[in-house]
Amino acid sequence: MSAPTGDSATAAVSAEAATSAEASAEAVAAQEAVSAESSAPAAPAVVLPSVVCPACGTSARGDSRFCEACGARLVPDPPASSDPASSDPASSDPASSDPASSDPASSDPASSIPAAPGRPGPGQARPPCTECGGAVAADGYCEQCGAKAPAPRDHLVDTPAAWVGGVCDRGRVHVRNEDSQALAASLEPGRFAVLVVCDGVSSVPRSDEASLAAAHAALAVLVAGGPTGSGPVVGDAVARGAAWSGLLDRAARAGDDAVADLTAPGAAVPHSAAARTSAAARTSAAPPTPEGTDGDTPSCTFVAAVLDDGVLHTGSVGDSRAYWLPDSGTPTMLTTDDSWAAEAIAGGMPRAEAETAPQAHAITRWLGVDSPDVAARATSRPVTGPGWLLVCSDGLWNYCSPPEDLAQLVRTTAATVGGDPVAVAAELVRWANAQGGRDNITAALARLDAAANR
């Protein structure tokens, strides 16, 4: 804004008056400068600029690290190393720039998700409307018929290696997919794999972001312990088991830190003694509500399974699960739920009754600032024969919980669609949707054959 001027009669004022006017103008300009300087820093705190996902074109909050629609990373990765030693066929660490941990087969769990049909890549146009074939606008709605295009994150497929794969699906009831998976595997079957699944708590805000951030943060910790990671696990069976137990706990805490980054300052005291437990715990499968459980603290479950040197190592917080389903022998649930239902079963209630009770999905531990405890429950067991490692959310096991029943379902499915893990996972998701699809569904699988077991 310029200094105000007088009318034509003031043109003949004395030099003294002109000097006074000039001084006044300078004072006004100085005041403007002070005002602009004092107000400039406040703007970014009020409005965060949005960013556009390079993979699907969806707008996201300026402080987002991953795209809510397709899961792609919004924060640029570190520049790739030109060192020939950076080629690593056995791991995929999305956060480390360590040359030893670079893997062309699965370098970034977000980028390892193959493009789904109709998913635009960088520089590509959006696919046509599935209802009428018309053009889909930037807001995701058809310009001709107004139909909403499916969100890319509604159905995601990840296959870091031919023997490992997973499918993550929105289901039939929820309006968005709040499950996330992050997978990594060696190209050599049975050598090394990491499968992480997180299920966002639907009754709180930003649960979809929480699960995505937690899954990728946990994966980064675990792939570092792989054979060619930045800190490979070594030693005898006892030492390796202890090391993986510690890494699984670190992975859960890294996921918890990632969820905490999404929480509004002052919303809750991290892991305070006042955190709710048991009957007042969170319900992971509840549909979203306007107020939610807390209203302002994102949270999610966590489960991870690591195959290393012929041994399965698992860790969990919440009620997402890992199963070992051998081709012959006794199927096993490798994890223990943190839930009302699990406590009821431990107290003698039949599984079928406990898992169908109204409060069955109330979880007693989770990742999030108001969780009473985020230490991962860690277990280890050797693999002695061929079979399937399954890591899943409750959207699948809710319809088939006992290990024996789930093993039969997986065997029947594999016999129908073949032994490709992605094909089996996709059919398990389709089956869960056919049962009602009341929750988001994630099924991540690793196929272990006898020749691959060490």
N, C-alpha and C positions, 0 to 999 in steps of 0.2 A: 504494500500500500504506500502511495506517495504522500508527501506532506501537503496539507490543504493550501490553496492559493486564494488571494483576495480578488475584488472586482477591478475594473480598469482604473478607478479613481486612485487606487493605491500604487499605480505605476510611478507616480511622481513623488513618492514619499522621500524623506530625507535619507542620506546615507546611513544615519544612525538607525533609522527604522528598518532599512534594508538589512543592516547587520544583525538587528534584533530578530528579523524574520528568518535569516539564515541560521542563526543560533537555535531558534525554535524548531526549524526543520531538522537540524542535526539531533536535537533532543528527541524528536518524534521517531527519527530513524533508529536512534540508539535504543529507545524503548521497544520498538518492533523487534530489533535484534535480540534483546534480552528475552522478550516474550517467546520468540521462535525457539531460542535455545533452551528455555525452560520447559517448553511443551514437547519438543522433538523426541526425547527419550521415552515418553509415555506411550507413544503410538504403538510400537511393537507389542507392548504388554497388553493392549486392548484388542488388537486385531492381528491374528496370525495369518500370514499369507498362505494360500492353499498351494499344494503341489499336485502335479499331474503324473499319474503312474505311467512309466514308459512302456509297460507291457500291455495294459488294457485301456489306458486313457481315462481312467476314473479319477476324479478330483479327491484329494485327501487333505486332512488337516496338516497345517504346516509343520507340526511337531511329530508327525507320524513317521515311523521307521519302516513300516511295511504297508502295502496296499491292502485295505480291508476287503476289496472285491476279489482280487486274484492271488494275493499273498506275495507278490513280487517285492523285492527290497527297494525302498525309496531312497535310502542313504547309500551313496556310492561306495563300492568296495574299494579297498586299497589297490593301487596300480599293480598289475601282474608283474612278477619278476621275470627277467629275461635269462636268469640263471638256468642252464640246462638241468641242474639238480632239482629244479622246482617241480618237475613232472612226477606225480605220485599216483600210481594206479590203485591205491588202497584206501584213501580217506577223502573226506570232503568237509573241510572246516570253513564255514562261511564268514568267520570273523577274524581269522588269523592270517597274517601276511607272511608267516613262516614258510620259506621255500620248501621245506620238507613236508609240508602238509597240503600242498596243492595237488588236486586230483582232477584231471580233465574229464573223468567219467561222472564225477559228482562233486564239483568244486563248491557249489552253493546250493543248499537245499531248495531255495526259492527258485533259482534258475534251472534246477534239474527237473522241475515239473514240466512235462511236455505240454505243448500248446494243445488245449482241448479244441474240438471242432467249434469253429466260430469264434475262437479267442484271438483278438487282434494282437499282433506283435508291434514293436516299435515302428512307427511310420506307416502302419497298415490301417486301412479303413475298417470301421466297425462292420460286423456281418449284418446281413439284412434281417428284417423282422421275421421271426419264426411263424408268425400268424398270417401275415399278408405279403411278405417279401419286400415291404417298403424300407426306406432308409431309417436307420436308428440314429436319433440325435445324441448330442454329447451328454444329455441328462439321463440317457438310458431308455427313453421311450420312443416308440415308432412315430415318425412325423405324419404318417397317413392314418393309421387306425388307433394310435394311442396306446397300444399294448406295451407292457414293460418287458424289456429283453431280460433273459436270465442273467444273473450276475455271474461272472467267471468263477467266483469262489464257491458257487452253489455246488459244483462238482469238480473236484481236483484229483488228478492222478499223478503219482510220483513213482518213478522206477529208476533208481540209481544204478542198478545192475540187473542182469537177466534173472537172477535168483531171488531178488528182493523187490517188492512193490507194494503200493498201498493206494486206497481210494478213500477220499474224504467227501461226504455228501451232506447236503442240507436236510434231507429227509422230507417228509410230507407236511409237517405241521408248523415247524418254526419258520419265521420269516427270513432268517439269515443263517448262514453256517458259522457256528461258534466253535466248532472243532478245528484242530490243526494237527498236521503231522509233519515231521522232519526226519528224513531218512538218509543214510549213507551206507555204502557197501563197497567192498573190494570187487574187482572184476572177477577174480578167482572165486568160484563158489565155495562157501563154507569157511573162508579165511577170516573175514572180519565184517561185522555189520552193526549198525546202530539204528534202532527204531524208536522214535519218540512220538507220543500222542498226548495232546493236552485238550481238555474239554472245558470251554468257558462256562462259568456259572451264569445261567441265563437271567437270573433275577437281579443282576447288577449291571451298571453301564459298562460299555467298552469291553465286554467279555470276549468278543471275537478278536479284538486287538490283543487282549491279554494272552489268549491261548497261542496266538501266532508268535508273539514276542517271546513267550516262555519256551515254546518248542525249539525255536531257532537258537536261543541262548543256551539251552541245555545241550543241543547237538554240538555246538561249538566246543563245549567243555569235553564231551565224550570222545569226539573224533581225535582230539589231541592225544588221547591215550592209546590210539590205534598203532599198528605196527610201524607206520611211517609218519605218525603225528609228531607234534613238537615235543611231547613228553611221553614216549611209548611205555606202556606197562611191561615190565620184565620180571624175571624171577621164577621161583617154583610155584606150584598150584596155590599154596597158602599165601604167599606174598602177592601173587596176582589177584587172588580173591579179595585180599585186604585193600589192595590198590584200587580195584574197581568199585568196591564199596565206598571208598572215600570219594572217588570221582562221581559216582552216582549222587552222593549227597551234595557235592559241589555243583553238579548240574541242576539239581532241584533248587539250590540257593541262587544260582545264576538266573534260573527262570523266575524265581521269586523277585529278584532285583529288577528284572525286566518288567514284571507286572507293576512293581512299585513305581517305576518311572512313569507309568500311565496314570497314577493316582494324584488327584488334586492335593496340593500342599495343605497340610493340616486336617485332611479328611479323617485320618485315623492314626493311632499310635502304633508303629510297627510291632507286631507280635507282643502286644501288651498282655498283662495278666487278665485284663477285662475281656479278652477275645471270647466270642461265644463258642460253646462246645455242645455236644450231644443234642438234646432236643431243640436247642435254639440255633443249631448249625444251619449251614446253607443247603439249599436244595438244588443240585446241579442240573436236574432235568426239568425244572419248573419253567413254564413259559414266561417271557418277559412281563414285568409289571411296571406301572408308572413310577412307583416308589422303590421297588426292589427290596432287597433285604437290608442293605445299608443305604443305598441310594447314591453312593459316590466312591465305592472302593472296588475296582475291577479285580477279578480273581478267576482261577481255573484249577483244574486237576493236573496231575503230571504222572506219566508212566514212561519208563524207558527200559529197553532191553538191549543188551550188548552181547554179541557172539564173539568170543576171542579164544583162540587156541582150544576149540572144542568144548568150551564151557559157556553156559548162558548166565549172565549177570543181570539182575533186574532191580529196579528201584521205583517206588511209587509214593505219591501223596494224593489222597482222594480215592475215587472209585473207578478210575480207568484201569484196565487190567492187561496182564500178559499171561499167555497160556503156552505150554509145551504140549503138542498134540502128536505123539509118535504114530507111525504107521501101524505098529503093533506094540502092545504094552499099555500101561496105565496113563491116561491123559492127566495133566496136572495144571492147576491154576498156580502160577508162579508168584503172584502178588496177593496181598491182603488188603481188602478195602478199608478205608477210613470212613465208615458210614454207620448210620443207625441200624441198617439191616445186618451189617457184619457183627455189630455188638449183640444184636438179638440172636443171631445164629450161634455165636459163641456162648450165649446164655442158655441154649437148648431149643430155641424156636426152629421149626423146620424151615429149610431154605426157601421152599416155594411160598410159605406163608410170610416169611420176613421180607422177601424181595417183591412181594405184591402189596405190602402194607402201604397206606397213604404216605407215611414218612420214610419209606424205604430209601429214597435217594437223598436224604438229608446227610450231607457229608460232614465229618467232624474235623477234618484237616484239609487244607487247600493251599495254593500259592496265592499270596496277597497280603497286604500290610496288616490286615486284621486277623490273620490265621493264628491260632494258638501255637502252632509248631509246623515247621516246613522240612524237618529232617526226613530224608528218604528212607523208607523201609527197604533194606537191601538184602538180596538173596543170591545164591549161586548154586548151579547144579550142572554136572557134566552131561553132554549129549552122547548117547551110546548107540544110536541107530537113526535111520531116516525118519523124517517127520516134518511138521510145520511149527514154526514159531509164529504166534499170532499176538499182536498188540492192538488193542481196540478200546473204543469208548463204550459207554453204557448204551448208546444207541443200537449197538449190535447185541451185546451180551444180555440186555434186558429181555430179549426174546428167546435166548438160549444160554442160560447161565452155567449149568453143571458142566464140568470139563468133558464128561463122557458124551453128553448130548452135543456139545459143540464140536468135539472130535468127529462124531458121526456126520454132522452137517458139513464139515470141511471135507471129509473123505468123499462124501456123496457129490459135493460140488466139484471137487477136483476130477472125479471120475466122469463128470458130465462135460466140463469145459476144458479139461486138460490141466497140465501142471504149471502153467504160467501163473506166477503170483498175482499179477495185475488182473488177469481174467478171473481168478478165484476170488480176489477181493471185490471185484466189481459185481460178481454174482452174489456174494454175501451181502453186499449193500442192497442189491435189488431185492433179495429175499427179505431183508429187514424192512424195507419200504413196503413190501407186500404184506407184512404183518401189521402195518399201521404207520410206520415211519414217524413215531411220535417225537423223536429226538434226532439231533444230528447224528450221523453214523460215520465212523472211521474204522477201517479194517486194514492193518498193515501186516504183511506176511513175509517171511523168509522161508524158502524151501531148502531143507538140509537133506542131502542124499547120503547114503552110506559111504560112498567114496570120498565125500567132502569132510566127513567127521575125522578129527585128528586124535 
